[in-house]
Amino acid sequence: MFFYQNIPRLQLWFSTPNQAALFLLWFSLLFCCLLWYMFDVLKHPPLFMKLAIWTVILCLFSMLGLTYCRGGYIAMLCSLVAFCIVCRKRLCMYCLFAFILILCILPHSIERSKSIGNFNDQAITNRVQLWKGTCGIIARHPICGVPLSHVGLEYTSWYKPTTLREHYGSAINDILTFTASYGIVPAFFLISYIFILLINLQRAHVICKPSLVSAIALLAFLLVFSYLVIGVFNTYFMPHQGFLPFILLIYSGSTGCIILANRIHLLKWRWKYCAYSSICSAIIIAGIVYAGCLVNQKSNYFVKFQSDVEGLNYPVIFPKSSIKGLLFFIHRVPSERIHLYHGNPFNLEWWCDELNMRVREAGNAGFCSTAIFGDSNTDFAMKIKEIAGSIKKVDNNLKDKTIYLLADEDCSYDILKSINDYTQINNLVLGLQDIVISDDMEDNTGMMTSDILRNTTIATYIFTTYPIEKKDILLSESINPCVRIIPYSPNLNRDMRIDFISKLVELEP
């Protein structure tokens, strides 16, 4: 259940109020067109029919208002204004005034409407960030796009501000989601097609009235137009939403209506309208790509994909400024949780959070960074060798940079043991300057110490949240100068994480 100001938002049998808003919007416009048909075509309908239709319209308007869907409000107002412009009837003005009056009567609906322009509203600012990030995705993948189900995932991984924790399944905008998924060429034809539909449906309504064909053309125009407007603020064509068959039905029905008007009323085809539609579509697509280029240009880093020994490609962040070092976040993940996304190990909830909290922040701090995954059977040293080698081939300046390995407690021991097993460590890791950082190892530090730390030649920095006294083996028996203990807070506060990352370069190997 969704709430606004402690008032339940109407969602009917849909999963969200926004879906219910589209359903109520279409049915409201259907009865508005029916009302117009009764007065303009039938001329003198019975009084009970007038009252019945007006009652249904007012009920649908009220239900739409109770969804508190701001996109639904905007789409209904715009559709009713278009209704007035196309029909030029006083009746249409009555529908517009009725909807505005209902919004004034319903509790908090005016307040909800005013919040549309409030950029201090987190829901709006997050959505604007999402749209900007999606434009960046389109600019990065203009031709082929990304899989439809991964548009939100792509934004979460590379564009979402690191201060946010929300996950998105789409761009919450039908045009942007479609363009990011299928590329700019299909998007160009789709937008052109929509504009051609709107122009010809308006012409069919005017030329064919008063008739049933004119009423159908008017309804089709309003349905296409309303979906175009509400689709700016929500995503409805995703398969799981359940609206895709109805959207396709509206488009195909609108095309059929134009063909029918052409056959019956000799509606002539005007090629200039195709040219106008194509120009408008090209301007929109060009604007989206240009905005995406600006977003990507302002980023502090760029992303490339590097392969490991298993043939999996890992996304690596390369800072655009001078690189302080190579930072590898290493995690042990059960094999069943490692999924392939474009050939990359990817898990929606875990991997995206990792990128947001650590990898991207390391990139912003000037580190070339990535996160490496593996299960209990993974040879992390070989993974590091291959990925580090691929990274250093990108830029010759990277060959002399220090490689930092930041491992959690679950795999710190295995990493140290794996690397110590090789006699020629520098040849193995291609420039590793003997630095391994074990992140918050907790109780496993003692176990590691007895086996590895006392005899290691690798400069090992252990960030611990425990009092020093608890590191009994490490402190009392180990005199290895390569091992240092550094107090560290596990607090996930963003400023503390960034400070922790930025201080890595101060550590002496």
KAZI-V893243 format. One record per residue. RES is the residue in three letters. SS is DSSP state (h for helix, s for strand, l for the rest). OMEGA is omega in degrees with one decimal (999 if undefined). NEAR is the number of other ideal C-beta (glycine too) atoms within 10 Angstrom. Layout:
BEGIN
res->RES ss->SS omega->OMEGA near->NEAR
res->RES ss->SS omega->OMEGA near->NEAR
END
This chain:
BEGIN
res->MET ss->l omega->178.6 near->6
res->PHE ss->l omega->-176.9 near->16
res->PHE ss->s omega->168.2 near->10
res->TYR ss->s omega->-177.0 near->18
res->GLN ss->l omega->179.3 near->10
res->ASN ss->l omega->176.0 near->6
res->ILE ss->s omega->178.9 near->15
res->PRO ss->s omega->177.1 near->12
res->ARG ss->l omega->-178.4 near->19
res->LEU ss->l omega->178.1 near->19
res->GLN ss->l omega->178.9 near->19
res->LEU ss->l omega->-179.9 near->12
res->TRP ss->l omega->-179.4 near->7
res->PHE ss->l omega->-177.8 near->18
res->SER ss->l omega->179.1 near->12
res->THR ss->l omega->175.0 near->14
res->PRO ss->h omega->179.7 near->23
res->ASN ss->h omega->175.7 near->24
res->GLN ss->h omega->176.7 near->20
res->ALA ss->h omega->-179.5 near->23
res->ALA ss->h omega->178.2 near->31
res->LEU ss->h omega->178.1 near->26
res->PHE ss->h omega->-179.6 near->21
res->LEU ss->h omega->177.4 near->26
res->LEU ss->h omega->-179.6 near->26
res->TRP ss->h omega->-179.1 near->21
res->PHE ss->h omega->176.1 near->15
res->SER ss->h omega->179.2 near->26
res->LEU ss->h omega->176.5 near->26
res->LEU ss->h omega->-178.6 near->16
res->PHE ss->h omega->173.3 near->20
res->CYS ss->h omega->176.7 near->29
res->CYS ss->h omega->176.4 near->22
res->LEU ss->h omega->176.9 near->15
res->LEU ss->h omega->177.2 near->22
res->TRP ss->h omega->-179.7 near->23
res->TYR ss->h omega->-179.4 near->21
res->MET ss->h omega->-175.9 near->18
res->PHE ss->h omega->-173.7 near->15
res->ASP ss->h omega->-177.5 near->17
res->VAL ss->l omega->179.5 near->14
res->LEU ss->l omega->175.7 near->11
res->LYS ss->l omega->-174.3 near->8
res->HIS ss->l omega->180.0 near->7
res->PRO ss->l omega->177.4 near->14
res->PRO ss->l omega->-176.6 near->10
res->LEU ss->h omega->-178.0 near->8
res->PHE ss->h omega->177.1 near->8
res->MET ss->h omega->177.0 near->13
res->LYS ss->h omega->-178.3 near->13
res->LEU ss->h omega->-178.8 near->10
res->ALA ss->h omega->-178.5 near->12
res->ILE ss->h omega->177.1 near->18
res->TRP ss->h omega->178.1 near->15
res->THR ss->h omega->179.2 near->11
res->VAL ss->h omega->-180.0 near->16
res->ILE ss->h omega->-179.8 near->22
res->LEU ss->h omega->177.4 near->17
res->CYS ss->h omega->179.3 near->14
res->LEU ss->h omega->175.6 near->23
res->PHE ss->h omega->-179.8 near->24
res->SER ss->h omega->179.1 near->18
res->MET ss->h omega->175.9 near->18
res->LEU ss->h omega->177.0 near->29
res->GLY ss->h omega->-178.5 near->26
res->LEU ss->h omega->172.5 near->22
res->THR ss->h omega->-177.6 near->28
res->TYR ss->l omega->177.2 near->27
res->CYS ss->l omega->-176.8 near->30
res->ARG ss->h omega->175.1 near->20
res->GLY ss->h omega->176.4 near->22
res->GLY ss->h omega->176.6 near->26
res->TYR ss->h omega->-177.9 near->23
res->ILE ss->h omega->-178.9 near->16
res->ALA ss->h omega->179.4 near->27
res->MET ss->h omega->178.5 near->29
res->LEU ss->h omega->179.1 near->16
res->CYS ss->h omega->-179.4 near->16
res->SER ss->h omega->178.9 near->27
res->LEU ss->h omega->173.9 near->25
res->VAL ss->h omega->175.8 near->13
res->ALA ss->h omega->175.8 near->19
res->PHE ss->h omega->179.3 near->25
res->CYS ss->h omega->-177.3 near->17
res->ILE ss->h omega->-176.6 near->10
res->VAL ss->h omega->-174.6 near->19
res->CYS ss->h omega->-179.1 near->22
res->ARG ss->l omega->-180.0 near->10
res->LYS ss->l omega->177.8 near->15
res->ARG ss->h omega->179.0 near->9
res->LEU ss->h omega->-179.7 near->15
res->CYS ss->h omega->176.9 near->20
res->MET ss->h omega->177.7 near->15
res->TYR ss->h omega->177.9 near->16
res->CYS ss->h omega->179.4 near->26
res->LEU ss->h omega->179.4 near->17
res->PHE ss->h omega->179.2 near->11
res->ALA ss->h omega->179.5 near->17
res->PHE ss->h omega->178.4 near->24
res->ILE ss->h omega->179.1 near->16
res->LEU ss->h omega->179.3 near->12
res->ILE ss->h omega->176.6 near->19
res->LEU ss->h omega->178.3 near->19
res->CYS ss->h omega->-177.1 near->11
res->ILE ss->h omega->-176.5 near->11
res->LEU ss->l omega->-178.3 near->17
res->PRO ss->l omega->174.4 near->13
res->HIS ss->l omega->-178.6 near->14
res->SER ss->h omega->176.7 near->20
res->ILE ss->h omega->177.0 near->13
res->GLU ss->h omega->177.9 near->11
res->ARG ss->h omega->179.9 near->21
res->SER ss->h omega->179.5 near->18
res->LYS ss->h omega->-178.0 near->10
res->SER ss->h omega->179.6 near->17
res->ILE ss->h omega->179.9 near->13
res->GLY ss->h omega->-178.8 near->8
res->ASN ss->l omega->-178.1 near->10
res->PHE ss->l omega->169.1 near->9
res->ASN ss->l omega->176.2 near->7
res->ASP ss->l omega->-175.1 near->13
res->GLN ss->h omega->179.5 near->10
res->ALA ss->h omega->179.8 near->12
res->ILE ss->h omega->-180.0 near->16
res->THR ss->h omega->177.2 near->14
res->ASN ss->h omega->-179.9 near->16
res->ARG ss->h omega->177.1 near->18
res->VAL ss->h omega->176.2 near->11
res->GLN ss->h omega->178.9 near->17
res->LEU ss->h omega->179.1 near->24
res->TRP ss->h omega->178.1 near->19
res->LYS ss->h omega->178.7 near->16
res->GLY ss->h omega->178.6 near->27
res->THR ss->h omega->173.9 near->29
res->CYS ss->h omega->175.5 near->25
res->GLY ss->h omega->177.2 near->24
res->ILE ss->h omega->-179.8 near->26
res->ILE ss->h omega->178.7 near->27
res->ALA ss->h omega->178.2 near->20
res->ARG ss->h omega->-178.2 near->19
res->HIS ss->l omega->-171.9 near->17
res->PRO ss->l omega->-173.0 near->19
res->ILE ss->l omega->-174.1 near->8
res->CYS ss->l omega->-177.5 near->10
res->GLY ss->l omega->176.1 near->24
res->VAL ss->l omega->178.3 near->20
res->PRO ss->l omega->-175.7 near->13
res->LEU ss->h omega->-177.4 near->17
res->SER ss->h omega->-175.8 near->15
res->HIS ss->h omega->179.6 near->21
res->VAL ss->h omega->177.1 near->29
res->GLY ss->h omega->178.7 near->26
res->LEU ss->h omega->178.8 near->20
res->GLU ss->h omega->177.9 near->25
res->TYR ss->h omega->-179.8 near->25
res->THR ss->h omega->-176.3 near->25
res->SER ss->h omega->-166.8 near->24
res->TRP ss->h omega->-172.3 near->22
res->TYR ss->l omega->-176.8 near->21
res->LYS ss->l omega->176.0 near->23
res->PRO ss->l omega->-175.7 near->12
res->THR ss->l omega->178.0 near->16
res->THR ss->l omega->-177.1 near->7
res->LEU ss->l omega->179.4 near->15
res->ARG ss->l omega->-179.5 near->11
res->GLU ss->l omega->173.6 near->13
res->HIS ss->l omega->-176.3 near->14
res->TYR ss->l omega->177.0 near->21
res->GLY ss->l omega->180.0 near->18
res->SER ss->l omega->178.3 near->26
res->ALA ss->l omega->-175.1 near->26
res->ILE ss->l omega->177.4 near->23
res->ASN ss->l omega->-172.8 near->20
res->ASP ss->h omega->-178.5 near->23
res->ILE ss->h omega->-179.6 near->21
res->LEU ss->h omega->179.1 near->25
res->THR ss->h omega->179.2 near->24
res->PHE ss->h omega->-178.8 near->22
res->THR ss->h omega->179.2 near->31
res->ALA ss->h omega->-176.8 near->34
res->SER ss->h omega->-171.5 near->24
res->TYR ss->h omega->178.5 near->17
res->GLY ss->l omega->-173.1 near->17
res->ILE ss->h omega->-178.2 near->20
res->VAL ss->h omega->175.0 near->14
res->PRO ss->h omega->178.9 near->13
res->ALA ss->h omega->177.4 near->23
res->PHE ss->h omega->-179.4 near->17
res->PHE ss->h omega->179.6 near->13
res->LEU ss->h omega->-179.4 near->17
res->ILE ss->h omega->177.1 near->22
res->SER ss->h omega->179.1 near->21
res->TYR ss->h omega->179.2 near->16
res->ILE ss->h omega->179.0 near->21
res->PHE ss->h omega->178.1 near->21
res->ILE ss->h omega->177.2 near->20
res->LEU ss->h omega->-176.6 near->22
res->LEU ss->h omega->-179.1 near->19
res->ILE ss->h omega->-176.6 near->18
res->ASN ss->h omega->175.7 near->26
res->LEU ss->h omega->176.4 near->26
res->GLN ss->h omega->177.9 near->17
res->ARG ss->h omega->179.4 near->18
res->ALA ss->h omega->178.5 near->27
res->HIS ss->h omega->-177.3 near->25
res->VAL ss->h omega->-174.8 near->15
res->ILE ss->h omega->-172.8 near->16
res->CYS ss->h omega->-175.8 near->21
res->LYS ss->l omega->-5.8 near->19
res->PRO ss->l omega->178.6 near->13
res->SER ss->l omega->176.8 near->17
res->LEU ss->h omega->178.4 near->12
res->VAL ss->h omega->178.2 near->20
res->SER ss->h omega->179.1 near->23
res->ALA ss->h omega->178.9 near->20
res->ILE ss->h omega->178.2 near->22
res->ALA ss->h omega->177.3 near->30
res->LEU ss->h omega->178.8 near->27
res->LEU ss->h omega->-179.9 near->24
res->ALA ss->h omega->177.8 near->25
res->PHE ss->h omega->-177.8 near->27
res->LEU ss->h omega->178.9 near->25
res->LEU ss->h omega->179.0 near->24
res->VAL ss->h omega->-178.9 near->19
res->PHE ss->h omega->-178.6 near->22
res->SER ss->h omega->177.7 near->24
res->TYR ss->h omega->177.9 near->23
res->LEU ss->h omega->-178.7 near->19
res->VAL ss->h omega->-176.8 near->18
res->ILE ss->h omega->177.5 near->25
res->GLY ss->l omega->175.2 near->23
res->VAL ss->l omega->-173.0 near->16
res->PHE ss->l omega->-179.6 near->21
res->ASN ss->l omega->175.9 near->23
res->THR ss->l omega->-176.7 near->22
res->TYR ss->l omega->-174.0 near->19
res->PHE ss->l omega->174.5 near->19
res->MET ss->l omega->-175.3 near->18
res->PRO ss->h omega->-176.9 near->10
res->HIS ss->h omega->179.3 near->9
res->GLN ss->h omega->178.6 near->19
res->GLY ss->l omega->-178.1 near->13
res->PHE ss->l omega->-174.8 near->21
res->LEU ss->h omega->178.1 near->13
res->PRO ss->h omega->-179.7 near->9
res->PHE ss->h omega->176.9 near->16
res->ILE ss->h omega->177.4 near->18
res->LEU ss->h omega->178.2 near->11
res->LEU ss->h omega->179.0 near->11
res->ILE ss->h omega->179.4 near->19
res->TYR ss->h omega->-179.4 near->18
res->SER ss->h omega->176.8 near->10
res->GLY ss->h omega->177.0 near->15
res->SER ss->h omega->176.7 near->25
res->THR ss->h omega->177.6 near->16
res->GLY ss->h omega->178.3 near->12
res->CYS ss->h omega->178.4 near->24
res->ILE ss->h omega->178.2 near->21
res->ILE ss->h omega->178.5 near->13
res->LEU ss->h omega->178.1 near->17
res->ALA ss->h omega->178.2 near->23
res->ASN ss->h omega->-178.9 near->14
res->ARG ss->h omega->-172.9 near->10
res->ILE ss->h omega->-173.0 near->12
res->HIS ss->h omega->175.9 near->16
res->LEU ss->l omega->176.6 near->8
res->LEU ss->l omega->-176.3 near->20
res->LYS ss->l omega->178.8 near->8
res->TRP ss->l omega->179.5 near->9
res->ARG ss->l omega->-177.3 near->13
res->TRP ss->h omega->179.9 near->7
res->LYS ss->h omega->177.4 near->8
res->TYR ss->h omega->174.1 near->15
res->CYS ss->h omega->178.8 near->16
res->ALA ss->h omega->178.2 near->11
res->TYR ss->h omega->-179.7 near->15
res->SER ss->h omega->179.9 near->20
res->SER ss->h omega->179.4 near->16
res->ILE ss->h omega->178.6 near->12
res->CYS ss->h omega->178.8 near->14
res->SER ss->h omega->179.6 near->20
res->ALA ss->h omega->178.5 near->14
res->ILE ss->h omega->179.7 near->11
res->ILE ss->h omega->-179.6 near->17
res->ILE ss->h omega->179.1 near->20
res->ALA ss->h omega->177.7 near->12
res->GLY ss->h omega->178.6 near->11
res->ILE ss->h omega->-179.1 near->22
res->VAL ss->h omega->179.3 near->16
res->TYR ss->h omega->177.3 near->12
res->ALA ss->h omega->178.2 near->17
res->GLY ss->h omega->177.6 near->25
res->CYS ss->h omega->177.6 near->16
res->LEU ss->h omega->178.7 near->13
res->VAL ss->h omega->-179.6 near->21
res->ASN ss->h omega->-179.8 near->17
res->GLN ss->h omega->-179.1 near->10
res->LYS ss->h omega->-179.7 near->9
res->SER ss->l omega->-179.7 near->17
res->ASN ss->l omega->-176.4 near->13
res->TYR ss->s omega->171.1 near->21
res->PHE ss->s omega->-172.6 near->14
res->VAL ss->s omega->170.2 near->15
res->LYS ss->s omega->-178.1 near->15
res->PHE ss->s omega->-178.0 near->14
res->GLN ss->s omega->-174.3 near->18
res->SER ss->s omega->172.8 near->14
res->ASP ss->l omega->-175.9 near->23
res->VAL ss->l omega->-179.7 near->13
res->GLU ss->l omega->179.6 near->12
res->GLY ss->l omega->177.9 near->8
res->LEU ss->l omega->179.8 near->19
res->ASN ss->s omega->178.8 near->18
res->TYR ss->s omega->174.4 near->22
res->PRO ss->s omega->-178.5 near->21
res->VAL ss->s omega->178.3 near->23
res->ILE ss->s omega->177.2 near->24
res->PHE ss->s omega->176.2 near->18
res->PRO ss->s omega->178.1 near->19
res->LYS ss->l omega->176.9 near->12
res->SER ss->l omega->179.1 near->9
res->SER ss->l omega->-175.8 near->7
res->ILE ss->l omega->-179.3 near->20
res->LYS ss->l omega->-177.8 near->19
res->GLY ss->s omega->177.1 near->19
res->LEU ss->s omega->-175.4 near->25
res->LEU ss->s omega->-179.9 near->27
res->PHE ss->s omega->170.4 near->28
res->PHE ss->s omega->-173.5 near->21
res->ILE ss->s omega->-176.0 near->25
res->HIS ss->s omega->172.1 near->19
res->ARG ss->s omega->-178.5 near->18
res->VAL ss->l omega->175.5 near->19
res->PRO ss->l omega->-174.8 near->9
res->SER ss->h omega->-178.3 near->11
res->GLU ss->h omega->179.0 near->7
res->ARG ss->h omega->178.8 near->13
res->ILE ss->l omega->-179.2 near->17
res->HIS ss->l omega->179.3 near->11
res->LEU ss->s omega->177.3 near->10
res->TYR ss->s omega->-173.2 near->19
res->HIS ss->l omega->-177.3 near->12
res->GLY ss->l omega->-178.1 near->12
res->ASN ss->s omega->173.1 near->16
res->PRO ss->s omega->-172.6 near->22
res->PHE ss->l omega->172.7 near->19
res->ASN ss->l omega->-169.1 near->15
res->LEU ss->h omega->-173.2 near->17
res->GLU ss->h omega->-171.6 near->10
res->TRP ss->h omega->-175.0 near->14
res->TRP ss->h omega->-179.8 near->25
res->CYS ss->h omega->176.2 near->22
res->ASP ss->h omega->179.7 near->14
res->GLU ss->h omega->178.0 near->17
res->LEU ss->h omega->-178.3 near->24
res->ASN ss->h omega->-172.3 near->20
res->MET ss->h omega->-170.1 near->16
res->ARG ss->h omega->-170.9 near->20
res->VAL ss->h omega->-179.4 near->24
res->ARG ss->h omega->176.5 near->23
res->GLU ss->h omega->174.8 near->20
res->ALA ss->h omega->176.3 near->31
res->GLY ss->h omega->177.3 near->26
res->ASN ss->h omega->178.6 near->19
res->ALA ss->l omega->176.3 near->22
res->GLY ss->l omega->179.7 near->20
res->PHE ss->s omega->166.1 near->27
res->CYS ss->s omega->-166.0 near->26
res->SER ss->s omega->173.7 near->30
res->THR ss->s omega->175.5 near->26
res->ALA ss->s omega->-177.2 near->23
res->ILE ss->s omega->-178.2 near->22
res->PHE ss->s omega->174.6 near->27
res->GLY ss->s omega->176.3 near->23
res->ASP ss->l omega->-175.3 near->13
res->SER ss->l omega->-178.4 near->10
res->ASN ss->l omega->-175.4 near->6
res->THR ss->l omega->171.9 near->23
res->ASP ss->l omega->-175.3 near->15
res->PHE ss->h omega->-179.5 near->24
res->ALA ss->h omega->178.6 near->22
res->MET ss->h omega->175.9 near->17
res->LYS ss->h omega->-179.5 near->22
res->ILE ss->h omega->179.6 near->25
res->LYS ss->h omega->-175.3 near->20
res->GLU ss->h omega->-177.5 near->19
res->ILE ss->h omega->178.0 near->24
res->ALA ss->h omega->177.7 near->25
res->GLY ss->h omega->178.4 near->16
res->SER ss->h omega->179.7 near->18
res->ILE ss->h omega->-175.4 near->24
res->LYS ss->h omega->174.4 near->19
res->LYS ss->h omega->180.0 near->12
res->VAL ss->h omega->-176.0 near->13
res->ASP ss->l omega->179.5 near->12
res->ASN ss->h omega->179.8 near->8
res->ASN ss->h omega->-178.4 near->10
res->LEU ss->h omega->-175.2 near->19
res->LYS ss->h omega->-178.1 near->10
res->ASP ss->h omega->-177.4 near->9
res->LYS ss->l omega->178.2 near->20
res->THR ss->l omega->175.1 near->18
res->ILE ss->s omega->177.1 near->22
res->TYR ss->s omega->176.1 near->25
res->LEU ss->s omega->-179.7 near->27
res->LEU ss->s omega->-174.7 near->24
res->ALA ss->s omega->175.6 near->24
res->ASP ss->l omega->-173.1 near->16
res->GLU ss->l omega->-176.2 near->16
res->ASP ss->l omega->-177.5 near->14
res->CYS ss->l omega->178.0 near->23
res->SER ss->h omega->-179.6 near->26
res->TYR ss->h omega->-178.0 near->20
res->ASP ss->h omega->-180.0 near->20
res->ILE ss->h omega->179.2 near->27
res->LEU ss->h omega->-179.8 near->23
res->LYS ss->h omega->-178.9 near->15
res->SER ss->h omega->-178.3 near->18
res->ILE ss->h omega->179.5 near->23
res->ASN ss->h omega->179.7 near->18
res->ASP ss->l omega->179.0 near->11
res->TYR ss->l omega->-176.4 near->14
res->THR ss->l omega->-179.2 near->7
res->GLN ss->l omega->-173.0 near->7
res->ILE ss->h omega->-178.8 near->16
res->ASN ss->h omega->176.7 near->11
res->ASN ss->h omega->-179.7 near->11
res->LEU ss->h omega->-172.5 near->18
res->VAL ss->h omega->174.3 near->23
res->LEU ss->l omega->175.1 near->19
res->GLY ss->l omega->176.0 near->16
res->LEU ss->l omega->-178.0 near->23
res->GLN ss->l omega->171.4 near->16
res->ASP ss->l omega->179.2 near->17
res->ILE ss->s omega->172.2 near->19
res->VAL ss->s omega->179.9 near->24
res->ILE ss->s omega->178.0 near->21
res->SER ss->s omega->-172.4 near->26
res->ASP ss->s omega->171.7 near->21
res->ASP ss->l omega->-173.9 near->18
res->MET ss->l omega->175.8 near->24
res->GLU ss->l omega->-173.2 near->13
res->ASP ss->l omega->-178.1 near->10
res->ASN ss->h omega->-179.5 near->16
res->THR ss->h omega->179.2 near->24
res->GLY ss->h omega->177.6 near->15
res->MET ss->h omega->178.4 near->13
res->MET ss->h omega->-173.4 near->24
res->THR ss->h omega->-176.5 near->25
res->SER ss->h omega->-175.2 near->12
res->ASP ss->h omega->-167.8 near->13
res->ILE ss->l omega->-165.4 near->20
res->LEU ss->h omega->-175.0 near->25
res->ARG ss->h omega->-175.7 near->16
res->ASN ss->h omega->-175.8 near->10
res->THR ss->l omega->172.8 near->21
res->THR ss->l omega->-179.2 near->11
res->ILE ss->l omega->176.3 near->21
res->ALA ss->s omega->-172.3 near->18
res->THR ss->s omega->178.5 near->23
res->TYR ss->s omega->-177.6 near->21
res->ILE ss->s omega->176.3 near->23
res->PHE ss->s omega->-172.0 near->18
res->THR ss->s omega->174.1 near->20
res->THR ss->l omega->-178.1 near->13
res->TYR ss->l omega->171.6 near->16
res->PRO ss->l omega->-175.0 near->8
res->ILE ss->h omega->-177.4 near->11
res->GLU ss->h omega->-176.1 near->8
res->LYS ss->h omega->177.2 near->14
res->LYS ss->l omega->-168.4 near->20
res->ASP ss->h omega->-176.5 near->12
res->ILE ss->h omega->-177.0 near->15
res->LEU ss->h omega->-173.9 near->22
res->LEU ss->h omega->-174.4 near->14
res->SER ss->h omega->-172.8 near->10
res->GLU ss->l omega->-176.8 near->12
res->SER ss->l omega->175.0 near->17
res->ILE ss->l omega->-178.1 near->8
res->ASN ss->l omega->-179.3 near->17
res->PRO ss->l omega->-180.0 near->7
res->CYS ss->l omega->-174.9 near->18
res->VAL ss->s omega->177.4 near->23
res->ARG ss->s omega->177.1 near->13
res->ILE ss->s omega->-178.5 near->16
res->ILE ss->s omega->176.3 near->13
res->PRO ss->s omega->-174.9 near->10
res->TYR ss->l omega->177.6 near->17
res->SER ss->l omega->179.0 near->12
res->PRO ss->l omega->-179.5 near->12
res->ASN ss->l omega->-177.0 near->11
res->LEU ss->l omega->175.6 near->8
res->ASN ss->l omega->-172.8 near->9
res->ARG ss->h omega->-178.6 near->13
res->ASP ss->h omega->179.4 near->8
res->MET ss->h omega->178.9 near->13
res->ARG ss->h omega->179.9 near->19
res->ILE ss->h omega->177.8 near->15
res->ASP ss->h omega->178.1 near->11
res->PHE ss->h omega->-179.5 near->20
res->ILE ss->h omega->-177.0 near->22
res->SER ss->h omega->-179.5 near->16
res->LYS ss->h omega->-180.0 near->11
res->LEU ss->h omega->-177.5 near->19
res->VAL ss->h omega->179.2 near->13
res->GLU ss->h omega->-179.5 near->6
res->LEU ss->l omega->-179.6 near->14
res->GLU ss->l omega->179.0 near->7
res->PRO ss->l omega->999 near->12
END
